[in-house]
Every structure is written in C-alpha cells, then in structure tokens.
Amino acid sequence: MTEGRSTAPDQREDANRTGQPQDASGSLAALADRPAERHRAVAAGFTERVLGTKNWDAPTPVPQWTARDVVRHLCEWFPSFLAAGTGIELAHGPSVDEDPVAAWQVHADAVQALLDDPATAARKLRHPMVGEHPLAPAVDQFYTVDIFMHTWDLARATGQDDSLDPDLCAALLAGMEPIEGLLRDSGQYGPRVEVPAGSDAQTRLVAFIGRDPSFAPQA
C-alpha cells in the first residue's frame, strides 16, 4: 500500500533497461495473470536498487521517509496484512534498522515462496479492508504493485536508474484514475502533482500517487 507522503544472476542478465526482468512479450503488464512471475520480476528490480543503495539515510520523494523507510514500509505492512487476512505468518529476517538488505531479501524470498507454493492457488484472503479475494491475485494487486511504485522512490532517492516498465505504469494509471476519490480518501496517497500535458506514463503515474517527478537526490 503506497504511502502518499535475492536476485539471481540470470535474472539480472535478462533485465531490460528498467532493471526488472520481464516476460517474452517485453512487458510486466503481460504478467497480470501470473502473480508469482510478476512478483519475481518486480521484486528483482527492487532488490537491484536495494543492493545499489549507499546511503540509507537519504531522503526520498515520500516526505519524511529515508531510503531505509521505503524498505521498512514494504517489509512491515504486508506481513501484518497477510496474517490478518489468511493467518499465514511470513518468515522475517533482521530488523531494517540492523540490516535493510538482509531484511528485504528474507522478506522478498518469503513472499515468493508463498506465491510459488501450489497450495496458494486454493487459498483466499479475507480482510475487512478489501473483502475476499483469491490469495495470489490479491498479493499482486495490493502488494506487488506497491513494490513496483516504491522502486521509483528508492531509485530516485539514491541516484540509481529510476525507469519503470512503461506498460505497467500505463495499466496502473488507467486502473487508478477512475477511483481517484476513493484512493485519496484512504490517506495512502498525497495530492496529485501537476505535470505537463503529454508526459510519459511513468511521470504521470508518480505524479498521480503524489510524488514530485522532479525530485532530485541529495548531492
């Protein structure tokens, strides 16, 4: 849930310019019906930025968040959400304060193991915030896309490649714009940032979720 304010070597070699491995069609959007594969790809892209982070205290495009806080957010909100909706407890590593790299890797591996488990196909997530959904698509809808958007936050904060898959950016924006009022009311997104007409899908997406696309990392 996006606040408003171990990648295998072969995966890295297959990554395109976004740093995120994709399917043969060349788009993460094409993996919408394969939650395990999309999580593997999106988490790999985020892992690359985690491994490339030199300053965990760097401010991010999310007000009052550091680079460490981006990892903290992803490692902390989803396990409690999953446990409340399924009773499943994910494995967890060291605290993000102690070792953000290890904390993220253990967490990402645990989510991937859940999605790769054949039993997950028959599981449901029942949560008072979102209702009832098949578990794997729910992970994709509520969590994997959150990793995707926060990849931009971490990359931009730490001076790394911040490019995202343009097709998935466009697909997410198309799904979110019709429910903008609901999303703003949730408190999870800041005010939309105005961008020039004709801006690309990534710029429009990050602006929609309340980020300033011109945010620059610390010198």
C-alpha positions as CSV (number, residue, x, y, z in Angstrom):
1,M,0.0,0.0,0.0
2,T,1.8,3.1,-1.2
3,E,2.0,5.9,1.3
4,G,1.3,9.3,-0.1
5,R,3.7,11.2,1.7
6,S,17.8,-12.3,-3.7
7,T,18.1,-11.5,-7.2
8,A,19.6,-14.5,-9.1
9,P,22.4,-13.6,-11.6
10,D,20.5,-15.0,-14.5
11,Q,17.5,-12.7,-13.7
12,R,19.8,-9.7,-13.8
13,E,21.2,-10.7,-17.1
14,D,17.7,-10.9,-18.6
15,A,16.7,-7.5,-17.2
16,N,15.9,-4.7,-19.7
17,R,16.7,-1.1,-19.2
18,T,14.3,-0.9,-16.3
19,G,16.4,-3.4,-14.3
20,Q,13.3,-5.6,-14.0
21,P,13.1,-9.0,-15.7
22,Q,10.1,-9.3,-17.9
23,D,8.3,-11.9,-19.9
24,A,8.9,-12.7,-23.5
25,S,6.4,-10.0,-24.6
26,G,8.7,-7.4,-23.0
27,S,6.2,-6.1,-20.5
28,L,5.4,-6.6,-16.8
29,A,1.8,-5.8,-17.6
30,A,1.6,-9.0,-19.6
31,L,2.2,-10.9,-16.3
32,A,-1.0,-9.8,-14.7
33,D,-2.4,-13.3,-14.7
34,R,0.9,-14.8,-13.4
35,P,1.3,-13.3,-9.9
36,A,4.3,-15.4,-8.9
37,E,6.2,-14.4,-12.0
38,R,5.3,-10.8,-11.8
39,H,6.4,-10.7,-8.1
40,R,9.6,-12.4,-9.0
41,A,10.3,-9.8,-11.7
42,V,9.2,-6.7,-9.7
43,A,11.0,-7.8,-6.5
44,A,14.2,-8.4,-8.6
45,G,14.1,-4.8,-9.8
46,F,13.6,-3.5,-6.2
47,T,16.4,-5.8,-5.0
48,E,18.8,-4.3,-7.5
49,R,18.1,-0.9,-6.1
50,V,18.5,-2.2,-2.5
51,L,21.9,-3.6,-3.3
52,G,22.9,-0.4,-5.0
53,T,21.9,1.9,-2.1
54,K,24.9,3.5,-0.4
55,N,23.2,5.9,1.9
56,W,20.2,4.5,3.8
57,D,19.5,7.9,5.4
58,A,19.0,9.6,2.0
59,P,15.7,11.5,1.9
60,T,13.1,10.1,-0.6
61,P,10.3,11.6,-2.7
62,V,7.9,10.5,0.2
63,P,8.0,13.3,2.8
64,Q,9.8,12.4,6.0
65,W,10.9,9.0,4.6
66,T,14.5,7.9,4.2
67,A,15.7,5.1,1.9
68,R,15.6,2.8,4.9
69,D,12.0,3.7,5.5
70,V,11.0,2.6,2.0
71,V,12.3,-0.9,2.7
72,R,10.8,-0.8,6.2
73,H,7.3,0.0,4.7
74,L,7.4,-3.0,2.4
75,C,8.8,-5.4,5.0
76,E,6.3,-4.3,7.7
77,W,2.8,-3.6,6.3
78,F,2.4,-6.7,4.1
79,P,3.1,-9.4,6.7
80,S,0.5,-8.0,9.1
81,F,-2.0,-7.6,6.3
82,L,-1.4,-11.1,5.1
83,A,-1.6,-12.6,8.7
84,A,-4.9,-10.7,9.3
85,G,-6.4,-12.0,6.0
86,T,-5.1,-15.5,5.9
87,G,-3.5,-16.5,9.2
88,I,-0.2,-17.0,7.3
89,E,2.9,-15.8,9.1
90,L,5.8,-14.9,6.8
91,A,9.4,-15.6,7.8
92,H,11.3,-12.4,8.7
93,G,15.0,-11.6,8.9
94,P,16.8,-9.0,10.9
95,S,15.3,-5.6,11.5
96,V,15.5,-3.0,8.8
97,D,17.4,-0.8,11.2
98,E,20.0,-3.5,11.7
99,D,20.4,-4.7,8.1
100,P,18.0,-3.4,5.5
101,V,19.5,-5.6,2.7
102,A,19.0,-8.8,4.6
103,A,15.6,-7.7,6.0
104,W,14.4,-7.1,2.4
105,Q,15.9,-10.3,1.0
106,V,14.4,-12.6,3.6
107,H,11.0,-10.9,3.2
108,A,11.0,-11.0,-0.6
109,D,12.0,-14.7,-0.6
110,A,9.2,-15.5,1.8
111,V,6.6,-13.8,-0.4
112,Q,8.0,-15.5,-3.4
113,A,7.8,-18.9,-1.7
114,L,4.2,-18.2,-0.8
115,L,3.3,-17.5,-4.4
116,D,5.3,-20.4,-5.7
117,D,3.6,-22.8,-3.3
118,P,1.0,-24.9,-5.3
119,A,-1.3,-24.7,-2.3
120,T,-1.7,-20.9,-2.7
121,A,-3.9,-21.4,-5.7
122,A,-6.7,-22.6,-3.5
123,R,-6.2,-20.1,-0.7
124,K,-8.3,-17.0,-0.1
125,L,-7.5,-13.7,1.5
126,R,-10.4,-12.4,3.7
127,H,-9.7,-8.9,5.1
128,P,-12.1,-6.3,6.4
129,M,-10.2,-3.6,4.4
130,V,-10.6,-5.3,1.0
131,G,-13.1,-8.1,1.3
132,E,-12.4,-11.6,-0.1
133,H,-10.1,-12.4,-3.0
134,P,-8.1,-15.4,-4.3
135,L,-4.8,-15.1,-2.5
136,A,-2.3,-14.9,-5.3
137,P,-4.1,-12.2,-7.3
138,A,-4.6,-10.3,-4.1
139,V,-0.9,-10.3,-3.4
140,D,-0.3,-9.0,-6.9
141,Q,-3.0,-6.3,-6.7
142,F,-2.2,-5.0,-3.2
143,Y,1.4,-5.7,-2.7
144,T,3.4,-6.4,-5.9
145,V,2.3,-3.2,-7.5
146,D,3.3,-1.4,-4.3
147,I,6.9,-2.7,-4.7
148,F,6.8,-1.5,-8.3
149,M,5.9,2.0,-7.4
150,H,8.3,2.2,-4.4
151,T,11.1,1.1,-6.7
152,W,10.9,4.6,-8.2
153,D,11.2,6.2,-4.7
154,L,14.3,4.2,-3.7
155,A,15.9,4.6,-7.1
156,R,15.3,8.4,-7.3
157,A,16.4,8.9,-3.6
158,T,19.7,7.1,-4.2
159,G,20.6,8.2,-7.6
160,Q,20.0,4.9,-9.4
161,D,18.2,4.0,-12.6
162,D,14.6,5.0,-11.8
163,S,13.0,3.9,-15.1
164,L,9.9,1.6,-14.7
165,D,8.1,-0.6,-17.2
166,P,6.0,1.9,-19.2
167,D,3.2,-0.6,-20.0
168,L,2.7,-1.4,-16.3
169,C,2.8,2.3,-15.5
170,A,0.1,2.9,-18.0
171,A,-2.0,0.0,-16.8
172,L,-1.9,1.0,-13.2
173,L,-2.7,4.6,-14.0
174,A,-5.7,3.5,-16.1
175,G,-7.0,1.5,-13.2
176,M,-6.4,4.1,-10.5
177,E,-7.7,7.2,-12.2
178,P,-11.4,6.2,-12.2
179,I,-11.2,5.6,-8.4
180,E,-9.1,8.7,-7.6
181,G,-11.5,10.0,-4.9
182,L,-11.5,6.7,-3.1
183,L,-7.7,6.5,-3.2
184,R,-7.3,10.0,-1.9
185,D,-9.8,9.4,0.9
186,S,-7.8,6.3,2.0
187,G,-4.9,8.5,3.1
188,Q,-2.4,6.4,1.3
189,Y,-1.8,8.9,-1.5
190,G,-0.8,12.5,-1.4
191,P,-2.3,15.2,-3.7
192,R,-1.7,14.7,-7.4
193,V,1.2,16.7,-8.7
194,E,0.5,18.6,-11.9
195,V,2.7,17.6,-14.9
196,P,2.9,18.9,-18.5
197,A,0.4,17.6,-21.0
198,G,1.9,14.7,-23.0
199,S,4.1,13.5,-20.1
200,D,5.0,9.8,-20.3
201,A,3.2,7.1,-18.4
202,Q,5.8,6.9,-15.6
203,T,5.8,10.6,-15.0
204,R,2.0,10.7,-14.9
205,L,1.9,7.7,-12.5
206,V,4.4,9.0,-10.0
207,A,2.6,12.4,-10.1
208,F,-0.8,10.7,-9.6
209,I,0.4,9.0,-6.4
210,G,1.6,12.2,-5.0
211,R,5.3,12.3,-6.0
212,D,7.2,15.2,-7.5
213,P,8.7,13.8,-10.7
214,S,11.4,16.4,-10.5
215,F,12.6,15.2,-7.1
216,A,16.4,15.1,-7.1
217,P,18.6,13.1,-4.7
218,Q,21.0,14.8,-2.3
219,A,24.2,15.9,-3.9
